[in-house]
Amino acid sequence: MALSRRTLLGLAAAVPVSAALTACGGSSGPGKSNGASYWYLNGQPQEGVRSGAVKAFNKAHPDTQIKDTTFQNDAYKTKIKTAIGAGEAPTIIWGWGGGTLRAYADAGQVEDLTSWFGEHDDLKKSLFPSSFGAATVDGKIYAMPCETVQPIILYYNRKVFDQVGAKPPESWDDIMALVPKFKKKGIAPFSLGGQSRWTNMMWLEFLFDRIGGSEVFQAAIEGEKNAWSHPDAIKALTKLQELVHAGGFVKGFSSITADSNADQALLYTGRAAMMLHGAWSYGIQKADGGDFVSSGSLGFMNFPPVEGGKGDLSNTVGNPAQYLSISSKASAEEKKVAKEYFAKGVLQEEEVKQWIGNGSVPIKLGTEKLLAASDNAEFLQFTYDIASKAKVFVQSWDQALSPTAAETLLDNIVKLFQLSISPKQFATNLNEVTNA
């Protein structure tokens, strides 16, 4: 089961797949309990860390329990959005910050935590400063940054590369040259869980950056007129379709879901040579891939340059953190419990150790020695360097944009990958929802 991110499926599909670990607790909406409710994503190994933090908090606070409920990634966004709109949100709302959080804040659906962080300055100073950007709306903090930093990484199977006699790509031209080499051997050049849509989006995030620099997408975020029609944006969209035309992605990618982890299985079983995915994938491949990680067969690198591109090669994309908000509809007692959890239950020592053990870099400062001592030290240092040295860390587009624009983006990305719309059509459709 994957940790991941989004895709908007129908509400009927949004069914909790596992329930609370705790025996008692709060419930959605105001004034219903003396505890607090908490919704978050399932999928190991991340789910185990999250539930472990709740379990530890409840053990230390027997009179103020948190009841946690988990959901599959691809169903969660619709479920939580619907619940918040109906005034039936859980007390604690797990999310990705950015444009979605802005929509909640603008509608008065989540608590302003600015003054609370002012009273807990030591807590704020203990977290990566960069994690607060996506938690802040118009100068006010509406979410508690938590968990890990998650840049997007280009993974590859070293055994497959050795089998073909190839080297990891150092440029976009190298990527295109590798495609026929792997296809000739019956190996998919790239794995892709295209049905989940956000997996396709990661390709555009890097191509836009490497070709035009971070300013191209930033212009779209800021509502600049016809930003998506920028020549560098059209060039990026065109190159993506050239890769699709060349057969760069595994056959049937549009029917593969990321939540199933089938895309990652294609990589560690050697049926695909490369895969663009989040830093969280390392832990999944380690858990599910047998000796794939421990044998050193998993390679990883930052996305290569595009010839003539303007983007800084240190730039990355992904999730600067995950985020916890408090429903404004929760009762005073529920809000009190949630804030107590933020202060004494989030990123405590054991949780930090578990994230590191899973191959993730927590957003907690001062963990360098733990990272260096880990069995996953090489990957953790790689991730830490990408996150800490990036000149620009672009938040995932579907989180940075408003929910409406993000849905249009994801729908059109699917069409772009299916070659059913042209780059110019894609740009026109996106301009309609982001033009100020």
Secondary structure, DSSP 8 states (H G I E B T S, - for coil): ----------GGG---SB--SSSS---SSTTS-SSEEEEEE--TTHHHHHHHHHHHHHHH-TTS-EEEEEE-HHHHHHHHHHHHHTT---SEEEE--HHHHHHHHHTT-B---HHHHHHTHHHHHTB-GGGGGGGEETTEE-SEEESEEEEEEEEEEHHHHHHHT----SSHHHHHHHHHHHHHTT-EEEE--GGGSHHHHHHHHHHHHHHH-THHHHHHHTT-TTGGGSHHHHHHHHHHHHHHHTT-B-TTGGG--TTTTHHHHHHHTTSEEEEEEETTHHHHHHHHSTTTTTTT-EEEE-----TT--S-TT-EEEES-EEEEEBTTS-HHHHHHHHHHHHHTTT-HHHHHHHHHTT-EESBSS-HHHHHHSTTHHHHHHHHHHHHH-S-EEE-HHHHS-HHHHHHHHHHHHHHHTTSS-HHHHHHHHHHHH--
